Amino acid sequence: MLERWKMFSFAGVVLALMIAVVISDTATSGGPVPVSNPPSPERQKVYDEMTAAFGFVPGFVKTIPDISLGHEWNTLKTVQMEPGPIPNKYRELIGLAVAAVKGCEYCTYFHTQFARLNGATDAELEDAVH
């Protein structure tokens, strides 16, 4: 059973689960998940770190509940941004290829943007999805 999961990047699975939780929480609660407005100091710290890292705060992050945002951000940083045996650019291109095959629009967008942040060219992005 675990063998079939090896074809998915761990990061892609984590992101897909994060999105699924947000969608599930929204659907089952009858409304959006609770986030503080204005942002709590903890949420603002995460927003500031994301802005420093990416230049913006991804929209889906604004729907993650306050109680789990710090943990999700730390997981994302560890899985997606820390160096590993496969350079980050190639890890993201692999994630993009898997997302394209699976047809996941959210994952495709995510891995495209992270691949770009890690220096992938338009030609490399195109090659990854074909």
C-alpha positions as CSV (number, residue, x, y, z in Angstrom):
1,M,0.0,0.0,0.0
2,L,2.7,2.5,0.9
3,E,4.6,1.8,-2.4
4,R,2.0,3.7,-4.4
5,W,2.5,6.9,-2.3
6,K,6.2,7.0,-3.3
7,M,5.2,8.6,-6.6
8,F,3.8,11.7,-4.8
9,S,6.1,14.4,-3.5
10,F,5.6,14.6,0.3
11,A,5.2,18.4,0.0
12,G,2.4,17.9,-2.6
13,V,0.6,15.6,-0.3
14,V,1.0,18.0,2.7
15,L,-0.3,20.9,0.6
16,A,-3.2,18.9,-0.8
17,L,-4.2,17.8,2.8
18,M,-4.0,21.5,4.0
19,I,-6.4,22.5,1.2
20,A,-8.7,19.6,1.8
21,V,-8.9,20.5,5.5
22,V,-9.7,24.1,4.7
23,I,-12.4,23.1,2.2
24,S,-13.8,20.5,4.5
25,D,-13.9,22.9,7.5
26,T,-15.6,25.5,5.3
27,A,-18.2,23.0,3.9
28,T,-19.0,21.4,7.2
29,S,-19.2,24.5,9.3
30,G,-21.6,26.3,6.9
31,G,-19.1,29.2,6.5
32,P,-15.5,30.2,6.4
33,V,-13.1,28.9,9.0
34,P,-12.4,31.3,11.9
35,V,-9.5,33.7,11.4
36,S,-8.8,36.8,13.4
37,N,-9.5,40.2,11.8
38,P,-7.4,42.2,12.3
39,P,-4.8,39.4,12.4
40,S,-3.6,38.2,15.8
41,P,0.1,38.8,16.6
42,E,0.9,35.2,15.8
43,R,-0.9,35.3,12.5
44,Q,0.7,38.6,11.6
45,K,4.2,37.1,12.4
46,V,3.4,34.3,9.9
47,Y,2.2,36.8,7.3
48,D,5.4,38.9,7.8
49,E,7.6,35.8,7.3
50,M,5.7,34.8,4.2
51,T,5.9,38.3,2.8
52,A,9.6,38.3,3.4
53,A,10.0,34.9,1.7
54,F,7.6,35.3,-1.2
55,G,6.8,38.9,-1.5
56,F,3.1,38.2,-0.7
57,V,0.8,36.0,1.4
58,P,-0.8,33.3,-0.6
59,G,-4.6,33.6,-0.6
60,F,-5.3,30.1,0.7
61,V,-3.2,30.8,3.8
62,K,-5.8,33.5,4.8
63,T,-8.4,30.7,5.2
64,I,-6.3,28.5,7.5
65,P,-7.6,28.7,11.1
66,D,-5.5,30.7,13.6
67,I,-5.1,27.6,15.8
68,S,-3.2,25.6,13.0
69,L,-1.6,28.4,11.0
70,G,1.8,28.4,12.8
71,H,2.1,24.6,12.5
72,E,1.1,24.6,8.8
73,W,3.6,27.4,8.1
74,N,6.4,25.5,9.9
75,T,5.6,22.3,8.0
76,L,5.6,24.2,4.7
77,K,8.9,25.8,5.4
78,T,10.5,22.5,6.4
79,V,9.1,20.4,3.5
80,Q,9.3,23.0,0.7
81,M,12.0,25.4,1.5
82,E,14.8,23.6,3.4
83,P,17.6,22.1,1.2
84,G,17.6,18.4,0.7
85,P,19.4,15.8,-1.4
86,I,17.3,16.9,-4.4
87,P,17.8,20.6,-5.1
88,N,14.6,22.6,-4.5
89,K,14.2,23.7,-8.1
90,Y,14.1,20.0,-9.3
91,R,12.0,18.9,-6.3
92,E,9.4,21.5,-7.4
93,L,9.6,20.5,-11.1
94,I,8.9,16.9,-10.0
95,G,6.0,18.1,-7.9
96,L,4.7,20.1,-10.9
97,A,4.9,17.1,-13.2
98,V,3.0,14.9,-10.7
99,A,0.4,17.7,-10.2
100,A,-0.1,18.0,-14.0
101,V,-0.6,14.3,-14.4
102,K,-3.0,14.1,-11.5
103,G,-4.9,17.2,-12.8
104,C,-4.8,19.1,-9.5
105,E,-5.1,22.8,-10.3
106,Y,-4.1,24.0,-6.9
107,C,-1.0,21.8,-6.8
108,T,0.0,22.8,-10.3
109,Y,-0.2,26.4,-9.4
110,F,1.7,25.9,-6.2
111,H,4.5,23.9,-7.7
112,T,4.8,26.3,-10.6
113,Q,5.2,29.3,-8.3
114,F,7.7,27.5,-6.0
115,A,9.7,26.3,-9.0
116,R,9.9,29.9,-10.3
117,L,11.0,31.1,-6.8
118,N,13.7,28.4,-7.0
119,G,14.9,29.6,-10.4
120,A,13.0,27.4,-12.9
121,T,12.8,28.9,-16.4
122,D,9.6,29.0,-18.6
123,A,11.2,26.2,-20.7
124,E,11.8,24.0,-17.7
125,L,8.2,24.6,-16.5
126,E,6.8,23.7,-19.9
127,D,9.0,20.6,-20.1
128,A,7.8,19.4,-16.7
129,V,4.1,19.4,-17.6
130,H,4.5,17.6,-21.0
